[in-house]
Amino acid sequence: MYIVYVLRSLKDNKTYLGCTKDLENRLREHNAGEVKSTKKRSPFIVWYKEGFADKYEAFKREQHFKTAWGRRQLRKILNNIQK
């Protein structure tokens, strides 16, 4: 199973969007400073995740969330989680 995930930095409250097959390991890598783009923003928590059986569909969803329309949709999803 492939997972599209959103991490929230506990340091600056900014988010990071990614896709992985092993979310536990990927979160550990982010929090250990092994990911260049998030190295200075750890620690992170998993804020949102979606599972996909197909790798292609997961990466397609990740790319959608990185578009302007997708960011707006994701923002609505995340706002509902906060309530």
Secondary structure, DSSP 8 states (H G I E B T S, - for coil): -EEEEEEEETTT--EEEEEES-HHHHHHHHHTT-SGGGGGG--EEEEEEEEESSHHHHHHHHHHHTSHHHHHHHHHHHHHHH-
